[in-house]
Amino acid sequence: MAQPKITLYVDTVSPFGYIGYYLLRNDPVFSNCDITYIPIFLGGLMKMCNNATPISIKNKGTWIGKERTRWAHYFNIPMAEDYPPGFPQMTLGIMRAVCALTVLHPGKEGQGILCEVLDALFKSSWVERRKTNEKEVLEEVLGGVLGREEAGKVLAIAGKEGKEVLNKNTDHAFQNGGFGLPYFVATNSEGQTECFWGVDHIAQVTQHLGLEKPKTGGWKAVL
């Protein structure tokens, strides 16, 4: 029987994208899944879809602030009570650097390194509330994971190779029907593929993949 597969598009600007990423990375429910993380630029994807920034919609910004901490609490995910300074931060430079990393470290081995960097960036932004879009902070976070020399190599090609990969990945998300994050593309053991959007649809992801949904913690809050 084929291994269940999930593709998750990521951009560190999204609190719900962070929650979806954290669940796939840490919840035992997904431990037997073949997961691929694809960095995109959410702002570019939303522009393709003529989608308004959620925080710009009246009342929705307040709702997002409450909803993100609610879901984080349900699933015991580290999340600061306040937004990162300047939210929503411009993550174009961050995501170009992340894509540059995938150029230097491609394939399955590269996915492991990618996840270490995403772990650090998400933590810096959503737990420590650091301005990861600032060059000095980004360099520090990358250097803490990769070492200063390797981080320098990543940043050196971010403006060209990283940009090209980011554009390609963002278009890939759009062609797959994406319009926001988290956006999951899930293929079950029978080869059937479905797409799901939002943390509140995570149980539908498990159902499609034939995974057993726990009856404890945040899983009690999802259908």
Z-matrix of the N, CA and C atoms (Angstrom, degrees):
N
C 1 1.460
C 2 1.533 1 109.69
N 3 1.318 2 116.49 1 132.95
C 4 1.458 3 121.27 2 -176.40
C 5 1.530 4 111.15 3 -67.83
N 6 1.304 5 115.29 4 148.78
C 7 1.454 6 121.90 5 178.74
C 8 1.530 7 110.11 6 -73.84
N 9 1.346 8 118.81 7 134.16
C 10 1.464 9 120.37 8 175.70
C 11 1.527 10 110.55 9 -59.86
N 12 1.348 11 116.08 10 142.89
C 13 1.456 12 120.72 11 -177.79
C 14 1.533 13 110.75 12 -124.08
N 15 1.309 14 115.04 13 143.40
C 16 1.469 15 120.97 14 175.70
C 17 1.519 16 108.82 15 -134.33
N 18 1.321 17 115.69 16 132.14
C 19 1.460 18 121.46 17 167.37
C 20 1.520 19 107.28 18 -108.39
N 21 1.333 20 116.19 19 127.11
C 22 1.460 21 121.01 20 178.19
C 23 1.521 22 108.85 21 -120.94
N 24 1.329 23 116.33 22 122.98
C 25 1.457 24 121.73 23 174.55
C 26 1.528 25 108.80 24 -83.39
N 27 1.334 26 116.55 25 139.39
C 28 1.464 27 119.65 26 -174.08
C 29 1.524 28 111.81 27 -134.81
N 30 1.318 29 114.82 28 145.62
C 31 1.465 30 124.46 29 168.17
C 32 1.526 31 104.89 30 -148.35
N 33 1.312 32 117.45 31 130.77
C 34 1.466 33 120.92 32 -173.13
C 35 1.523 34 113.44 33 -68.14
N 36 1.320 35 118.58 34 -7.96
C 37 1.463 36 121.16 35 -179.94
C 38 1.524 37 112.62 36 -72.48
N 39 1.331 38 117.46 37 -22.44
C 40 1.459 39 120.88 38 -171.04
C 41 1.526 40 112.50 39 -93.85
N 42 1.346 41 117.86 40 121.23
C 43 1.472 42 119.70 41 177.32
C 44 1.524 43 111.85 42 -66.23
N 45 1.321 44 117.09 43 -36.87
C 46 1.459 45 119.76 44 179.64
C 47 1.535 46 110.20 45 -75.36
N 48 1.340 47 116.14 46 -31.00
C 49 1.455 48 120.37 47 172.65
C 50 1.521 49 110.54 48 -62.61
N 51 1.334 50 115.93 49 -38.70
C 52 1.468 51 121.17 50 176.24
C 53 1.519 52 110.81 51 -63.10
N 54 1.322 53 117.08 52 -44.17
C 55 1.462 54 120.70 53 -179.51
C 56 1.530 55 110.76 54 -63.46
N 57 1.339 56 116.25 55 -44.78
C 58 1.459 57 119.80 56 177.95
C 59 1.514 58 111.75 57 -61.90
N 60 1.317 59 116.30 58 -42.65
C 61 1.465 60 121.32 59 177.96
C 62 1.525 61 110.84 60 -62.57
N 63 1.316 62 116.36 61 -45.73
C 64 1.471 63 120.71 62 -178.31
C 65 1.529 64 111.10 63 -60.84
N 66 1.316 65 116.28 64 -40.63
C 67 1.463 66 119.58 65 179.42
C 68 1.529 67 111.42 66 -63.52
N 69 1.323 68 116.97 67 -46.56
C 70 1.463 69 119.32 68 -179.99
C 71 1.521 70 111.13 69 -64.13
N 72 1.306 71 116.91 70 -34.98
C 73 1.464 72 121.23 71 -177.68
C 74 1.531 73 112.49 72 -75.41
N 75 1.333 74 117.27 73 -32.58
C 76 1.458 75 119.58 74 -166.82
C 77 1.522 76 116.43 75 -121.05
N 78 1.325 77 118.16 76 -20.69
C 79 1.460 78 118.95 77 -177.35
C 80 1.532 79 110.22 78 -81.60
N 81 1.340 80 117.56 79 128.31
C 82 1.472 81 121.38 80 -179.29
C 83 1.528 82 113.98 81 -57.58
N 84 1.332 83 117.28 82 -20.70
C 85 1.460 84 120.91 83 179.14
C 86 1.535 85 110.94 84 -53.85
N 87 1.335 86 115.89 85 -35.14
C 88 1.459 87 120.38 86 -173.48
C 89 1.532 88 112.88 87 -102.17
N 90 1.320 89 117.16 88 12.14
C 91 1.465 90 120.88 89 -173.44
C 92 1.528 91 113.33 90 -64.27
N 93 1.328 92 117.49 91 -25.35
C 94 1.469 93 120.36 92 -178.89
C 95 1.522 94 113.11 93 -100.87
N 96 1.323 95 116.07 94 12.42
C 97 1.466 96 120.39 95 179.89
C 98 1.528 97 110.78 96 -94.90
N 99 1.305 98 115.23 97 148.39
C 100 1.463 99 122.35 98 173.16
C 101 1.522 100 106.50 99 -90.66
N 102 1.338 101 115.85 100 106.15
C 103 1.468 102 120.68 101 -171.80
C 104 1.525 103 110.44 102 -111.11
N 105 1.321 104 115.28 103 132.53
C 106 1.462 105 122.00 104 176.26
C 107 1.520 106 108.51 105 -119.51
N 108 1.322 107 116.24 106 127.88
C 109 1.463 108 121.85 107 178.98
C 110 1.530 109 108.78 108 -103.82
N 111 1.323 110 116.09 109 128.26
C 112 1.460 111 121.38 110 -178.03
C 113 1.530 112 109.44 111 -120.46
N 114 1.326 113 117.85 112 113.70
C 115 1.474 114 120.70 113 178.70
C 116 1.522 115 111.83 114 -73.65
N 117 1.327 116 115.29 115 133.18
C 118 1.467 117 121.58 116 178.34
C 119 1.522 118 109.07 117 -133.16
N 120 1.333 119 115.91 118 174.14
C 121 1.467 120 121.75 119 172.18
C 122 1.517 121 107.81 120 -105.86
N 123 1.324 122 116.50 121 105.80
C 124 1.463 123 120.97 122 -174.78
C 125 1.524 124 111.64 123 -60.72
N 126 1.327 125 117.00 124 -38.55
C 127 1.458 126 119.37 125 179.20
C 128 1.514 127 111.87 126 -59.51
N 129 1.327 128 116.84 127 -39.99
C 130 1.457 129 120.93 128 177.68
C 131 1.514 130 112.55 129 -67.51
N 132 1.329 131 116.23 130 -40.40
C 133 1.466 132 120.43 131 178.14
C 134 1.525 133 110.82 132 -62.59
N 135 1.323 134 116.58 133 -43.97
C 136 1.461 135 120.36 134 -179.31
C 137 1.522 136 111.03 135 -65.23
N 138 1.328 137 116.87 136 -35.34
C 139 1.459 138 120.43 137 177.56
C 140 1.522 139 110.24 138 -65.63
N 141 1.333 140 117.70 139 -40.60
C 142 1.466 141 121.22 140 176.69
C 143 1.519 142 111.44 141 -58.18
N 144 1.331 143 115.49 142 -34.41
C 145 1.469 144 121.00 143 -175.54
C 146 1.530 145 112.81 144 -93.57
N 147 1.345 146 116.66 145 1.51
C 148 1.470 147 120.45 146 -173.78
C 149 1.530 148 110.52 147 55.62
N 150 1.324 149 114.74 148 38.34
C 151 1.464 150 121.90 149 -176.76
C 152 1.523 151 109.70 150 -96.60
N 153 1.317 152 117.62 151 129.70
C 154 1.462 153 121.97 152 -179.60
C 155 1.523 154 110.41 153 -75.39
N 156 1.334 155 116.04 154 147.20
C 157 1.459 156 120.35 155 174.07
C 158 1.524 157 108.51 156 -62.31
N 159 1.331 158 118.63 157 124.27
C 160 1.468 159 120.97 158 -174.61
C 161 1.526 160 113.79 159 -53.86
N 162 1.333 161 116.76 160 -39.21
C 163 1.460 162 119.54 161 -176.02
C 164 1.530 163 111.77 162 -69.61
N 165 1.353 164 117.29 163 -16.45
C 166 1.464 165 120.75 164 179.46
C 167 1.525 166 112.26 165 -82.49
N 168 1.332 167 116.84 166 -9.94
C 169 1.462 168 121.37 167 -179.19
C 170 1.527 169 109.78 168 -87.32
N 171 1.328 170 116.59 169 131.41
C 172 1.460 171 120.89 170 -178.01
C 173 1.520 172 111.23 171 -53.68
N 174 1.322 173 115.26 172 133.26
C 175 1.477 174 125.05 173 178.82
C 176 1.532 175 113.07 174 74.92
N 177 1.331 176 117.88 175 -25.26
C 178 1.463 177 118.95 176 -175.83
C 179 1.521 178 112.01 177 -71.33
N 180 1.338 179 117.35 178 -33.49
C 181 1.455 180 120.28 179 177.99
C 182 1.511 181 111.77 180 -60.18
N 183 1.344 182 115.80 181 -43.00
C 184 1.462 183 120.29 182 177.55
C 185 1.519 184 110.36 183 -64.95
N 186 1.326 185 116.16 184 -42.76
C 187 1.468 186 120.87 185 -179.96
C 188 1.519 187 111.22 186 -62.17
N 189 1.345 188 117.61 187 -42.13
C 190 1.461 189 121.37 188 179.95
C 191 1.520 190 110.56 189 -60.63
N 192 1.340 191 115.90 190 -41.98
C 193 1.453 192 119.52 191 179.48
C 194 1.518 193 112.39 192 -59.19
N 195 1.318 194 116.80 193 -40.61
C 196 1.462 195 120.87 194 179.08
C 197 1.527 196 111.28 195 -74.92
N 198 1.317 197 115.99 196 -40.87
C 199 1.462 198 120.47 197 -174.37
C 200 1.525 199 112.18 198 -68.64
N 201 1.317 200 116.95 199 -38.35
C 202 1.470 201 119.35 200 -178.17
C 203 1.535 202 110.51 201 -66.17
N 204 1.342 203 117.01 202 -41.67
C 205 1.468 204 118.90 203 179.48
C 206 1.521 205 110.93 204 -72.81
N 207 1.327 206 117.06 205 -29.94
C 208 1.468 207 120.51 206 177.37
C 209 1.525 208 110.83 207 -64.16
N 210 1.347 209 116.50 208 -49.32
C 211 1.458 210 119.78 209 179.70
C 212 1.522 211 111.45 210 -65.83
N 213 1.327 212 116.32 211 -38.29
C 214 1.461 213 119.64 212 177.75
C 215 1.530 214 110.55 213 -61.85
N 216 1.312 215 116.54 214 -40.11
C 217 1.467 216 121.02 215 178.45
C 218 1.530 217 110.51 216 -66.60
N 219 1.322 218 116.75 217 -43.66
C 220 1.465 219 120.47 218 -179.94
C 221 1.529 220 111.33 219 -55.85
N 222 1.337 221 115.64 220 -43.95
C 223 1.460 222 120.37 221 -175.40
C 224 1.535 223 113.63 222 -99.05
N 225 1.329 224 116.10 223 8.73
C 226 1.468 225 121.17 224 177.77
C 227 1.532 226 111.35 225 57.13
N 228 1.320 227 115.67 226 47.26
C 229 1.458 228 122.93 227 -179.92
C 230 1.529 229 109.11 228 -102.51
N 231 1.323 230 119.00 229 129.78
C 232 1.468 231 120.58 230 179.01
C 233 1.524 232 110.97 231 -58.96
N 234 1.336 233 116.21 232 127.96
C 235 1.461 234 120.81 233 -178.74
C 236 1.528 235 108.23 234 -158.86
N 237 1.327 236 117.05 235 124.32
C 238 1.458 237 121.24 236 176.80
C 239 1.525 238 110.28 237 -65.08
N 240 1.321 239 116.28 238 148.82
C 241 1.457 240 120.42 239 179.52
C 242 1.523 241 111.63 240 -67.19
N 243 1.319 242 117.02 241 -34.82
C 244 1.462 243 121.29 242 -178.77
C 245 1.531 244 110.99 243 -99.11
N 246 1.328 245 115.07 244 154.83
C 247 1.460 246 120.36 245 174.76
C 248 1.536 247 110.33 246 -63.40
N 249 1.324 248 117.47 247 156.80
C 250 1.466 249 119.47 248 168.97
C 251 1.528 250 109.51 249 -62.44
N 252 1.321 251 118.62 250 149.80
C 253 1.472 252 120.69 251 179.65
C 254 1.528 253 111.51 252 -56.52
N 255 1.332 254 114.94 253 133.77
C 256 1.458 255 119.48 254 177.58
C 257 1.515 256 114.55 255 77.63
N 258 1.330 257 117.09 256 15.72
C 259 1.462 258 119.73 257 179.90
C 260 1.527 259 111.24 258 -61.73
N 261 1.338 260 118.01 259 136.84
C 262 1.463 261 127.26 260 -2.28
C 263 1.529 262 111.31 261 -81.07
N 264 1.323 263 116.04 262 127.09
C 265 1.455 264 121.22 263 179.67
C 266 1.529 265 110.29 264 -70.74
N 267 1.317 266 115.29 265 149.97
C 268 1.459 267 120.55 266 173.50
C 269 1.524 268 108.28 267 -76.92
N 270 1.316 269 116.95 268 110.59
C 271 1.460 270 121.02 269 -174.36
C 272 1.531 271 113.56 270 -101.78
N 273 1.321 272 117.31 271 13.49
C 274 1.458 273 120.13 272 -177.31
C 275 1.530 274 111.06 273 -57.18
N 276 1.329 275 116.58 274 -47.58
C 277 1.457 276 120.74 275 179.75
C 278 1.519 277 112.54 276 -65.06
N 279 1.332 278 115.84 277 -38.73
C 280 1.468 279 120.72 278 178.61
C 281 1.516 280 110.16 279 -61.65
N 282 1.323 281 116.08 280 -50.53
C 283 1.454 282 119.92 281 -174.10
C 284 1.531 283 112.13 282 -71.82
N 285 1.324 284 117.77 283 -28.39
C 286 1.467 285 119.83 284 172.74
C 287 1.522 286 109.86 285 -64.92
N 288 1.340 287 115.85 286 -40.04
C 289 1.463 288 119.72 287 178.03
C 290 1.523 289 110.74 288 -65.73
N 291 1.320 290 116.77 289 -41.49
C 292 1.463 291 120.67 290 178.88
C 293 1.530 292 110.29 291 -62.95
N 294 1.324 293 116.65 292 -40.68
C 295 1.469 294 120.05 293 177.70
C 296 1.518 295 111.08 294 -68.06
N 297 1.338 296 116.90 295 -35.65
C 298 1.462 297 119.99 296 176.14
C 299 1.526 298 110.45 297 -60.83
N 300 1.318 299 116.48 298 -36.74
C 301 1.461 300 121.25 299 176.61
C 302 1.527 301 111.39 300 -58.86
N 303 1.342 302 116.05 301 -39.37
C 304 1.466 303 119.28 302 -179.52
C 305 1.531 304 111.93 303 -70.85
N 306 1.332 305 116.84 304 -20.80
C 307 1.463 306 120.11 305 174.84
C 308 1.525 307 109.63 306 -72.76
N 309 1.327 308 116.17 307 -42.82
C 310 1.458 309 121.01 308 -179.56
C 311 1.525 310 112.31 309 -76.02
N 312 1.321 311 116.18 310 -27.80
C 313 1.465 312 121.08 311 -177.52
C 314 1.537 313 109.05 312 -132.93
N 315 1.314 314 117.28 313 78.36
C 316 1.471 315 120.91 314 -177.18
C 317 1.526 316 112.27 315 -82.85
N 318 1.336 317 114.91 316 173.41
C 319 1.461 318 121.11 317 171.54
C 320 1.515 319 114.13 318 74.03
N 321 1.341 320 115.62 319 -165.42
C 322 1.461 321 121.88 320 -175.75
C 323 1.522 322 112.04 321 -63.79
N 324 1.327 323 116.72 322 -41.60
C 325 1.462 324 119.49 323 177.77
C 326 1.520 325 110.13 324 -61.59
N 327 1.320 326 115.43 325 -39.98
C 328 1.454 327 120.27 326 178.63
C 329 1.513 328 112.95 327 -64.43
N 330 1.337 329 116.84 328 -31.87
C 331 1.464 330 120.16 329 178.09
C 332 1.528 331 111.19 330 -61.13
N 333 1.322 332 116.48 331 -37.05
C 334 1.461 333 119.60 332 178.25
C 335 1.514 334 111.78 333 -63.54
N 336 1.329 335 116.84 334 -43.93
C 337 1.463 336 121.11 335 178.44
C 338 1.523 337 110.23 336 -67.99
N 339 1.335 338 115.83 337 -40.30
C 340 1.463 339 120.31 338 177.67
C 341 1.523 340 110.49 339 -56.93
N 342 1.316 341 116.98 340 -44.75
C 343 1.460 342 120.58 341 -178.22
C 344 1.529 343 111.91 342 -65.48
N 345 1.321 344 117.07 343 -36.27
C 346 1.463 345 119.45 344 176.83
C 347 1.531 346 110.72 345 -62.05
N 348 1.323 347 115.81 346 -40.72
C 349 1.465 348 120.27 347 179.20
C 350 1.529 349 110.38 348 -69.71
N 351 1.333 350 117.27 349 -43.67
C 352 1.465 351 119.95 350 178.39
C 353 1.522 352 111.00 351 -62.86
N 354 1.322 353 117.02 352 -40.42
C 355 1.470 354 120.31 353 176.28
C 356 1.523 355 110.24 354 -54.20
N 357 1.326 356 115.96 355 -48.14
C 358 1.458 357 121.20 356 -176.90
C 359 1.523 358 112.02 357 -67.66
N 360 1.334 359 116.81 358 -40.39
C 361 1.468 360 120.17 359 -179.46
C 362 1.519 361 111.63 360 -68.90
N 363 1.333 362 116.88 361 -44.01
C 364 1.465 363 119.55 362 178.14
C 365 1.527 364 110.75 363 -62.57
N 366 1.321 365 117.22 364 -43.18
C 367 1.467 366 120.54 365 178.95
C 368 1.523 367 110.97 366 -62.56
N 369 1.316 368 116.18 367 -45.27
C 370 1.467 369 120.09 368 -179.17
C 371 1.518 370 111.50 369 -60.71
N 372 1.327 371 116.34 370 -38.55
C 373 1.459 372 120.97 371 -177.08
C 374 1.524 373 112.75 372 -80.73
N 375 1.339 374 117.06 373 -52.52
C 376 1.462 375 120.94 374 -167.77
C 377 1.522 376 115.04 375 -96.65
N 378 1.319 377 117.07 376 -12.28
C 379 1.466 378 120.16 377 176.07
C 380 1.523 379 110.43 378 -109.55
N 381 1.341 380 115.83 379 -47.30
C 382 1.457 381 120.39 380 -177.60
C 383 1.518 382 113.72 381 -92.42
N 384 1.342 383 116.68 382 -10.01
C 385 1.463 384 123.46 383 176.69
C 386 1.534 385 111.81 384 59.17
N 387 1.313 386 117.16 385 42.31
C 388 1.453 387 121.58 386 179.06
C 389 1.533 388 110.45 387 -90.16
N 390 1.318 389 115.57 388 153.91
C 391 1.460 390 121.16 389 179.88
C 392 1.535 391 108.86 390 -84.96
N 393 1.320 392 115.58 391 76.86
C 394 1.463 393 120.28 392 -175.42
C 395 1.525 394 113.01 393 -67.37
N 396 1.321 395 116.98 394 -12.51
C 397 1.466 396 119.80 395 177.26
C 398 1.524 397 111.99 396 -80.14
N 399 1.328 398 116.93 397 -9.89
C 400 1.458 399 120.05 398 176.26
C 401 1.530 400 109.71 399 -83.11
N 402 1.302 401 116.52 400 137.45
C 403 1.464 402 122.46 401 -171.98
C 404 1.522 403 112.86 402 -54.24
N 405 1.329 404 116.95 403 -45.80
C 406 1.456 405 120.24 404 -176.36
C 407 1.521 406 111.29 405 -65.12
N 408 1.331 407 116.55 406 -39.02
C 409 1.461 408 120.58 407 -179.75
C 410 1.523 409 110.12 408 -69.79
N 411 1.329 410 116.35 409 -43.82
C 412 1.463 411 120.59 410 178.54
C 413 1.524 412 110.72 411 -59.88
N 414 1.326 413 116.21 412 -44.55
C 415 1.464 414 119.88 413 178.14
C 416 1.522 415 111.23 414 -60.09
N 417 1.320 416 116.79 415 -40.72
C 418 1.460 417 121.14 416 -179.68
C 419 1.525 418 111.66 417 -65.75
N 420 1.327 419 116.11 418 -44.94
C 421 1.469 420 119.90 419 -179.07
C 422 1.525 421 110.55 420 -64.77
N 423 1.328 422 116.65 421 -46.33
C 424 1.462 423 120.30 422 179.14
C 425 1.529 424 110.85 423 -63.15
N 426 1.332 425 115.51 424 -42.51
C 427 1.458 426 119.93 425 -179.66
C 428 1.518 427 112.56 426 -64.40
N 429 1.340 428 116.24 427 -32.69
C 430 1.457 429 119.75 428 179.17
C 431 1.514 430 112.76 429 -66.61
N 432 1.322 431 116.86 430 -26.38
C 433 1.467 432 121.77 431 179.64
C 434 1.522 433 111.27 432 -95.05
N 435 1.323 434 116.08 433 -45.65
C 436 1.459 435 121.07 434 -170.56
C 437 1.524 436 114.13 435 -98.53
N 438 1.332 437 116.59 436 -18.75
C 439 1.447 438 120.61 437 -167.99
C 440 1.521 439 109.31 438 92.18
N 441 1.320 440 116.84 439 151.55
C 442 1.462 441 120.78 440 -173.76
C 443 1.528 442 112.68 441 -61.96
N 444 1.334 443 116.74 442 -40.04
C 445 1.459 444 119.34 443 -177.20
C 446 1.526 445 111.67 444 -65.35
N 447 1.337 446 116.21 445 -46.96
C 448 1.465 447 119.75 446 -179.37
C 449 1.522 448 110.95 447 -68.05
N 450 1.336 449 117.02 448 -37.95
C 451 1.459 450 120.17 449 176.89
C 452 1.528 451 110.81 450 -61.31
N 453 1.324 452 116.35 451 -37.43
C 454 1.461 453 120.64 452 177.40
C 455 1.514 454 111.96 453 -63.96
N 456 1.332 455 116.79 454 -38.71
C 457 1.462 456 120.76 455 177.53
C 458 1.527 457 110.90 456 -63.91
N 459 1.319 458 115.44 457 -41.54
C 460 1.466 459 120.34 458 179.31
C 461 1.521 460 110.68 459 -61.75
N 462 1.329 461 116.08 460 -49.40
C 463 1.459 462 120.05 461 -176.96
C 464 1.529 463 111.37 462 -67.42
N 465 1.329 464 117.10 463 -28.41
C 466 1.462 465 120.47 464 -179.06
C 467 1.521 466 112.58 465 -66.59
N 468 1.329 467 117.30 466 -28.72
C 469 1.477 468 119.44 467 -178.33
C 470 1.534 469 112.04 468 -107.92
N 471 1.341 470 116.31 469 3.75
C 472 1.469 471 119.34 470 -177.68
C 473 1.522 472 112.17 471 -63.58
N 474 1.335 473 116.85 472 -36.35
C 475 1.455 474 120.09 473 -175.28
C 476 1.513 475 114.42 474 -71.77
N 477 1.325 476 117.88 475 -21.65
C 478 1.463 477 120.57 476 -179.42
C 479 1.534 478 110.97 477 -114.42
N 480 1.337 479 116.25 478 -73.30
C 481 1.467 480 119.50 479 -178.67
C 482 1.520 481 111.81 480 -62.26
N 483 1.341 482 116.40 481 -42.09
C 484 1.457 483 119.85 482 178.73
C 485 1.515 484 112.32 483 -62.51
N 486 1.330 485 115.73 484 -41.64
C 487 1.466 486 121.07 485 178.13
C 488 1.515 487 111.12 486 -61.04
N 489 1.332 488 116.66 487 -44.24
C 490 1.465 489 120.71 488 -178.29
C 491 1.527 490 111.31 489 -63.21
N 492 1.330 491 116.33 490 -44.35
C 493 1.466 492 119.96 491 -179.94
C 494 1.525 493 110.77 492 -66.75
N 495 1.338 494 116.77 493 -39.68
C 496 1.463 495 120.07 494 180.00
C 497 1.523 496 111.01 495 -62.73
N 498 1.327 497 116.94 496 -43.12
C 499 1.462 498 120.38 497 177.58
C 500 1.531 499 110.85 498 -61.15
N 501 1.318 500 115.48 499 -43.47
C 502 1.468 501 120.86 500 -179.91
C 503 1.522 502 110.78 501 -63.85
N 504 1.331 503 116.67 502 -45.06
C 505 1.466 504 120.68 503 -179.22
C 506 1.524 505 112.08 504 -64.74
N 507 1.321 506 116.03 505 -40.91
C 508 1.467 507 120.15 506 -179.42
C 509 1.517 508 110.46 507 -65.72
N 510 1.334 509 116.71 508 -40.82
C 511 1.464 510 120.48 509 175.62
C 512 1.529 511 110.86 510 -63.88
N 513 1.325 512 116.52 511 -36.59
C 514 1.471 513 121.78 512 177.91
C 515 1.527 514 110.08 513 -61.59
N 516 1.322 515 116.61 514 -43.29
C 517 1.460 516 120.38 515 178.31
C 518 1.529 517 110.71 516 -63.03
N 519 1.323 518 116.35 517 -41.56
C 520 1.460 519 120.80 518 178.99
C 521 1.529 520 110.71 519 -63.21
N 522 1.323 521 116.67 520 -45.50
C 523 1.466 522 120.75 521 -179.57
C 524 1.531 523 111.58 522 -64.37
N 525 1.332 524 116.53 523 -25.75
C 526 1.462 525 121.18 524 177.53
C 527 1.529 526 112.44 525 -86.27
N 528 1.328 527 116.42 526 6.23
C 529 1.455 528 120.13 527 176.57
C 530 1.507 529 114.89 528 94.68
N 531 1.322 530 117.97 529 4.96
C 532 1.455 531 120.99 530 -177.12
C 533 1.516 532 113.29 531 -70.03
N 534 1.323 533 116.03 532 147.85
C 535 1.468 534 121.99 533 177.49
C 536 1.523 535 111.29 534 -146.57
N 537 1.319 536 117.63 535 -7.30
C 538 1.460 537 122.94 536 179.76
C 539 1.520 538 108.79 537 -166.71
N 540 1.329 539 115.76 538 -179.83
C 541 1.462 540 121.28 539 -179.06
C 542 1.533 541 110.76 540 -128.14
N 543 1.336 542 115.75 541 150.62
C 544 1.463 543 128.42 542 -0.48
C 545 1.529 544 111.60 543 -76.65
N 546 1.320 545 115.58 544 143.93
C 547 1.458 546 121.87 545 178.66
C 548 1.528 547 108.00 546 -124.98
N 549 1.320 548 114.89 547 116.83
C 550 1.457 549 122.22 548 -175.23
C 551 1.536 550 110.17 549 -106.01
N 552 1.328 551 116.98 550 133.80
C 553 1.457 552 122.26 551 169.45
C 554 1.524 553 105.68 552 -112.59
N 555 1.317 554 116.51 553 111.07
C 556 1.460 555 121.65 554 -171.03
C 557 1.527 556 111.39 555 -116.21
N 558 1.326 557 116.26 556 129.32
C 559 1.460 558 122.81 557 178.20
C 560 1.521 559 109.28 558 -118.64
N 561 1.324 560 116.80 559 120.78
C 562 1.459 561 119.77 560 -177.47
C 563 1.525 562 111.87 561 -83.28
N 564 1.329 563 116.02 562 -179.55
C 565 1.468 564 121.32 563 -174.76
C 566 1.523 565 112.63 564 -66.66
N 567 1.329 566 116.53 565 -15.16
C 568 1.457 567 120.43 566 178.05
C 569 1.526 568 112.33 567 -93.62
N 570 1.326 569 116.28 568 3.09
C 571 1.458 570 120.75 569 177.87
C 572 1.512 571 114.62 570 85.25
N 573 1.339 572 117.30 571 10.38
C 574 1.468 573 121.48 572 -179.65
C 575 1.530 574 109.35 573 -88.63
N 576 1.323 575 116.09 574 128.70
C 577 1.462 576 121.56 575 -176.66
C 578 1.527 577 110.94 576 -111.14
N 579 1.323 578 115.81 577 132.33
C 580 1.462 579 122.93 578 174.98
C 581 1.522 580 108.46 579 -134.84
N 582 1.337 581 115.68 580 153.72
C 583 1.460 582 121.45 581 178.60
C 584 1.528 583 110.11 582 -111.96
N 585 1.323 584 115.67 583 144.89
C 586 1.460 585 121.47 584 -177.96
C 587 1.525 586 109.09 585 -138.24
N 588 1.327 587 115.07 586 141.87
C 589 1.458 588 120.40 587 178.68
C 590 1.524 589 109.70 588 -121.49
N 591 1.320 590 115.77 589 134.91
C 592 1.453 591 120.74 590 171.79
C 593 1.515 592 114.73 591 97.67
N 594 1.339 593 115.01 592 143.35
C 595 1.460 594 121.11 593 176.70
C 596 1.525 595 110.76 594 -60.45
N 597 1.320 596 116.84 595 -33.54
C 598 1.460 597 120.09 596 -177.81
C 599 1.522 598 112.91 597 -70.05
N 600 1.348 599 117.11 598 -5.10
C 601 1.459 600 120.34 599 176.17
C 602 1.532 601 111.95 600 -108.93
N 603 1.324 602 116.86 601 14.18
C 604 1.461 603 120.48 602 -176.96
C 605 1.522 604 111.66 603 -63.09
N 606 1.328 605 117.77 604 -31.11
C 607 1.466 606 119.70 605 178.41
C 608 1.529 607 111.11 606 -68.57
N 609 1.341 608 116.50 607 -32.38
C 610 1.464 609 119.57 608 176.36
C 611 1.530 610 110.72 609 -66.72
N 612 1.339 611 116.16 610 -32.21
C 613 1.463 612 119.97 611 175.77
C 614 1.530 613 109.56 612 -62.90
N 615 1.335 614 116.06 613 -47.32
C 616 1.465 615 119.26 614 -179.26
C 617 1.523 616 111.16 615 -64.22
N 618 1.330 617 117.53 616 -38.91
C 619 1.464 618 120.45 617 -179.82
C 620 1.527 619 110.66 618 -64.39
N 621 1.318 620 116.04 619 -44.24
C 622 1.467 621 119.61 620 179.79
C 623 1.529 622 111.33 621 -62.16
N 624 1.333 623 116.37 622 -36.60
C 625 1.459 624 120.97 623 -176.75
C 626 1.529 625 112.76 624 -84.88
N 627 1.322 626 116.53 625 -5.33
C 628 1.454 627 119.83 626 -179.37
C 629 1.517 628 112.94 627 74.48
N 630 1.341 629 116.90 628 27.96
C 631 1.462 630 122.04 629 179.20
C 632 1.525 631 109.60 630 -93.54
N 633 1.304 632 116.19 631 146.34
C 634 1.464 633 120.36 632 179.98
C 635 1.524 634 109.73 633 -80.31
N 636 1.319 635 116.49 634 121.07
C 637 1.462 636 121.23 635 -179.87
C 638 1.532 637 109.68 636 -81.46
N 639 1.323 638 118.13 637 125.88
C 640 1.467 639 119.97 638 178.60
C 641 1.529 640 111.44 639 -63.03
N 642 1.307 641 115.94 640 162.53
C 643 1.456 642 121.61 641 -179.42
C 644 1.530 643 111.43 642 -110.97
N 645 1.335 644 115.65 643 19.62
C 646 1.456 645 120.90 644 -177.86
C 647 1.513 646 110.75 645 -126.18
N 648 1.334 647 116.45 646 168.14
C 649 1.454 648 122.29 647 174.77
C 650 1.516 649 113.90 648 58.46
N 651 1.326 650 116.15 649 -142.67
C 652 1.456 651 121.15 650 -178.08
C 653 1.512 652 113.45 651 -65.62
N 654 1.315 653 117.14 652 -19.26
C 655 1.469 654 119.81 653 -179.60
C 656 1.515 655 111.87 654 -65.55
N 657 1.335 656 116.51 655 -20.47
C 658 1.476 657 118.73 656 177.24
C 659 1.513 658 111.37 657 -71.83
N 660 1.346 659 116.87 658 -16.22
C 661 1.467 660 120.56 659 -176.60
C 662 1.518 661 112.76 660 -93.77
N 663 1.335 662 117.91 661 -2.52
C 664 1.464 663 119.90 662 -178.43
C 665 1.527 664 109.47 663 -117.96
N 666 1.329 665 114.51 664 146.66
C 667 1.467 666 120.30 665 -178.64
C 668 1.522 667 110.51 666 -86.46
